């Protein structure tokens, strides 16, 4: 897997405001985005890997649910994370 513990800590520090804040919506969205990008690159090479394709679809759904939650609760945090990660709706 591409995500090492050092990379996860860096993502949590940048988006979760500390290395131990792994539960914030922004940190989880950033982590899912990193994993989605990795799986997308894998699927460009291995087009018939259907289990990875299914995992990718599930991750996109989880990220979408977190983004919807954040959009309902705090629109400013939602707009900030969308702009920072370059995600489009």
C-alpha positions as CSV (number, residue, x, y, z in Angstrom):
1,X,0.0,0.0,0.0
2,X,1.2,3.5,-0.8
3,X,0.2,5.0,2.5
4,X,2.9,4.6,5.1
5,X,2.5,5.7,8.7
6,X,4.7,8.7,8.1
7,X,2.5,9.8,5.1
8,X,-0.6,9.4,7.2
9,X,0.9,11.5,10.1
10,X,1.8,14.2,7.6
11,X,-1.8,14.2,6.1
12,X,-3.3,14.3,9.6
13,X,-0.9,17.1,10.7
14,X,-1.8,19.2,7.6
15,X,-5.5,18.7,7.5
16,X,-6.4,17.5,11.1
17,X,-4.3,20.2,12.8
18,X,-2.3,17.6,14.7
19,X,-0.9,14.1,14.1
20,X,-3.3,12.5,16.6
21,X,-6.5,14.2,15.3
22,X,-7.4,11.3,12.9
23,X,-11.2,11.7,13.3
24,X,-11.8,15.1,11.9
25,X,-13.7,15.2,8.7
26,X,-11.0,17.2,6.8
27,X,-8.3,14.7,7.8
28,X,-10.4,11.7,6.7
29,X,-11.4,13.4,3.4
30,X,-7.7,14.1,2.7
31,X,-6.8,10.5,3.5
32,X,-9.5,9.1,1.3
33,X,-8.5,11.4,-1.5
34,X,-4.9,10.2,-1.3
35,X,-6.1,6.5,-1.5
36,X,-8.5,7.3,-4.3
37,X,-5.7,8.9,-6.3
38,X,-3.5,5.8,-5.7
39,X,-6.2,3.4,-6.8
40,X,-7.0,5.4,-9.9
41,X,-3.4,5.2,-11.0
42,X,-3.4,1.5,-10.4
43,X,-6.6,1.0,-12.4
44,X,-5.1,2.9,-15.4
45,X,-2.5,0.1,-15.6
46,X,-4.7,-2.8,-14.6
47,X,-8.0,-2.3,-16.3
48,X,-9.5,-5.7,-15.4
49,X,-8.8,-5.5,-11.6
50,X,-12.5,-5.5,-10.6
51,X,-11.9,-5.9,-6.9
52,X,-9.8,-2.7,-6.8
53,X,-12.5,-1.0,-8.9
54,X,-15.1,-1.9,-6.4
55,X,-12.9,-0.6,-3.5
56,X,-12.5,2.6,-5.4
57,X,-16.2,3.1,-5.8
58,X,-16.7,2.4,-2.1
59,X,-14.0,5.0,-1.1
60,X,-15.6,7.6,-3.4
61,X,-18.9,7.0,-1.7
62,X,-17.4,7.3,1.8
63,X,-15.7,10.6,0.8
64,X,-18.9,11.9,-0.8
65,X,-20.8,11.2,2.5
66,X,-18.2,13.0,4.5
67,X,-18.3,16.0,2.1
68,X,-22.1,16.1,2.3
69,X,-22.0,16.0,6.1
70,X,-19.4,18.8,6.2
71,X,-21.4,20.9,3.6
72,X,-24.5,20.7,5.8
73,X,-22.8,21.4,9.1
74,X,-20.1,24.0,8.2
75,X,-20.0,25.4,4.7
76,X,-16.8,27.4,5.2
77,X,-14.8,24.2,6.2
78,X,-16.4,22.4,3.2
79,X,-15.3,25.1,0.8
80,X,-11.8,25.2,2.3
81,X,-11.2,21.5,1.9
82,X,-12.6,21.4,-1.6
83,X,-10.3,24.2,-2.7
84,X,-7.3,22.8,-0.9
85,X,-7.6,19.3,-2.3
86,X,-8.8,20.3,-5.7
87,X,-12.0,18.2,-5.5
88,X,-14.9,19.1,-7.7
89,X,-18.5,18.2,-7.1
